[in-house]
Amino acid sequence: MSKSLFAITALACLLVFTSAYYTTPADGRVGFQAPSLTIANESGETSLGQLRGSYVVVTFWSSEQPESRIANQQLGHAAQRYGISHMSVNMDDSEALYRQLVIVDQLNNQLQWHCDSTQQDNLRRIWRQEARYCSFLIDPEGRILQKDPTPQDLAQL
């Protein structure tokens, strides 16, 4: 009986101590750790990991889908208003068009990034974009809190 009790206690301790080191794997779904993302542009380089400790909105958008462009603009302005970081990834084929839209939409160009076609497929896969552009609200611990948040959702943080 004492060997069984010892084995159960040892197993329980092992589970308790190893579970403290377990982190949720990175995945583009709500509740999971957000995949890594680094934005490099003329303003420098910013990564999602550097922004850990605060809320972050990550938006994937394209001028080909007007709803995503509008959402990017609205979320960018709301994030700025509420002190939330906004990382924006443009998936247009033309970088020149992207640069003009950043100016026209009055976006903060420091956290805007245009990715080329070779990077687009990889980002769509790891962020689990189901054939459309979308946004993610990342919590201070780096987990995806919400998919497609609204400016009203940001106001409630």
C-alpha positions in Angstrom: 0.0 0.0 0.0 2.8 2.4 0.9 4.5 1.8 -2.5 1.3 2.7 -4.3 0.8 5.8 -2.3 4.5 6.8 -2.9 4.1 6.2 -6.7 0.9 8.3 -6.8 2.5 11.1 -4.8 5.6 11.1 -7.0 3.5 11.2 -10.2 1.4 14.0 -8.8 4.5 16.0 -8.0 6.0 15.4 -11.4 2.8 16.6 -13.1 2.7 19.7 -10.9 6.3 20.7 -11.5 6.4 20.0 -15.2 3.1 21.7 -16.0 4.5 25.0 -14.7 6.9 24.9 -17.6 4.4 24.1 -20.3 3.4 26.8 -22.7 0.6 26.7 -25.2 2.0 26.0 -28.7 1.9 28.9 -31.2 -1.1 28.7 -33.4 -3.3 31.2 -35.2 -6.4 30.3 -33.1 -8.1 32.0 -30.2 -6.6 30.8 -26.9 -3.3 29.8 -28.4 0.0 31.5 -28.2 0.3 33.8 -31.2 2.8 32.8 -33.9 5.9 35.0 -34.1 5.8 38.0 -36.3 8.5 40.5 -37.1 8.0 43.7 -39.0 11.0 45.2 -40.7 10.6 48.5 -42.6 12.5 51.7 -43.1 11.7 52.7 -39.5 13.4 49.7 -38.1 12.4 46.2 -36.9 9.6 45.4 -34.4 8.5 41.9 -33.3 5.4 40.7 -31.6 7.7 39.3 -28.8 9.1 42.8 -28.1 5.5 44.0 -27.5 4.8 41.3 -24.9 3.3 42.8 -21.7 0.8 44.9 -23.5 -2.2 44.3 -25.8 -1.4 44.2 -29.5 -3.7 44.1 -32.6 -2.3 42.3 -35.6 -4.1 43.0 -38.9 -3.6 41.3 -42.2 -5.1 43.4 -45.0 -5.1 44.1 -48.8 -6.5 46.8 -51.0 -8.1 44.0 -53.0 -10.5 43.4 -50.1 -12.0 46.8 -49.1 -13.4 45.4 -45.8 -9.9 44.5 -44.6 -8.5 47.9 -45.6 -11.3 49.7 -43.7 -10.8 47.4 -40.7 -7.1 48.1 -40.7 -7.7 51.8 -40.8 -10.3 51.7 -38.0 -8.2 49.4 -35.8 -5.1 51.4 -36.3 -6.8 54.6 -35.2 -8.6 53.0 -32.3 -5.4 51.3 -31.1 -3.6 54.6 -31.2 -6.4 56.3 -29.3 -6.4 53.6 -26.5 -2.6 53.1 -26.3 -2.6 49.6 -27.9 0.1 48.6 -30.3 -1.0 47.8 -33.8 1.0 45.7 -36.2 -0.3 45.8 -39.7 0.7 43.4 -42.5 -0.2 44.4 -46.0 -0.5 41.6 -48.6 -0.9 43.6 -51.8 1.2 42.6 -54.8 2.3 46.2 -55.3 4.5 47.8 -52.6 4.0 51.2 -54.3 0.2 50.9 -53.8 0.7 49.9 -50.2 2.9 53.0 -49.5 0.3 55.3 -51.0 -2.5 53.7 -48.9 -0.5 54.2 -45.7 -0.3 57.9 -46.5 -4.0 58.2 -47.6 -5.3 56.2 -44.7 -3.1 58.2 -42.2 -1.6 55.0 -40.7 1.4 54.9 -38.4 4.1 53.8 -40.9 6.4 52.5 -38.1 4.2 49.4 -37.5 3.1 48.8 -41.1 4.7 46.2 -43.2 4.3 45.0 -46.8 5.2 41.3 -47.3 6.0 39.9 -50.6 4.3 37.0 -52.3 6.8 34.5 -51.0 6.0 35.4 -47.4 2.2 35.6 -47.9 1.5 31.9 -48.1 3.5 31.2 -45.0 1.8 33.9 -43.0 -1.6 32.7 -44.1 -0.8 29.2 -43.0 0.7 29.9 -39.6 -1.9 32.5 -38.7 -4.7 30.2 -40.0 -6.3 32.7 -42.3 -9.2 31.0 -43.9 -9.2 32.5 -47.4 -9.7 36.1 -46.2 -7.8 38.7 -44.4 -8.4 39.2 -40.6 -7.2 40.8 -37.4 -6.2 39.3 -34.1 -6.2 40.8 -30.6 -3.2 39.5 -28.6 -3.2 39.7 -24.8 -0.1 40.8 -22.7 1.0 37.1 -22.3 1.1 36.7 -26.1 -2.0 34.6 -26.5 -4.7 35.3 -29.1 -7.6 36.7 -27.2 -10.0 37.5 -30.1 -10.2 37.2 -33.8 -11.5 40.2 -35.8 -11.8 42.6 -32.9 -13.7 45.9 -33.4 -12.7 49.3 -32.2 -15.4 48.9 -29.5 -13.6 45.8 -28.3 -10.4 47.8 -28.0 -12.2 50.5 -26.0 -13.2 48.0 -23.4 -9.6 46.9 -22.6 
